Amino acid sequence: MKLRLPAVAVLVLVLTAGCQAAAPSTPATATYDLPPRPVRPDETALRVPSAKNGDTEFDLIGFAAGLPSITGSHTEMPAKGQYVRLRLVVTNTGTSSVLFDATRQLLVDDKGATHPPDEQAMLIKRQPARFDLGHSVRVEFDLYWDIPKGTEPVTLRAFGGPTITDMKNVNGTDIKI
């Protein structure tokens, strides 16, 4: 006696075997939908890859150079040379909080000189100097420098703050602007 399978049964067996051989798909990682925001009139949007220093991730998102002065709520202050403004986002990727020190972030110019943020400009623009960056916390703010005219800013030397493995946070991470 010969066993005869109807054509439909053969087709079902073939399709079922093919489905079992396919690798299971992995779901896409969920992301936040953040609305885009306009770039400020004197600023250029940056498309720089994220960089890390210790447990802190840096995203440079906006840049302005050659600013002759800055204006705050109570005063306008002319630059001694030129103001440079960098908009950045810092994110703590570690499991503990970190004391983030904005005053340690150095701007490196095309002549190799380093410049700390300008304290008066940071105060006038009411930007943070130091703050506790908690686990998975993300903060966006501006840094201001007053650098000599005729120099070009090329790199941010970023310092994320002390970690369990690097308590002094001596070495920064250079991020090309």
Secondary structure, DSSP 8 states (H G I E B T S, - for coil): ------HHHHHHHHHHHHHHHS------------------TT-EE-----EEETTEEEEEEEEEEEEEEEE-SS-EEEEEEEEEEEEEEEEE-SSS-EEEEGGG-EEEETTS-EE---HHHHHHTT--SEEEE-TT-EEEEEEEEEE-TT--EEEEEE-----SS-TT----EEEE-
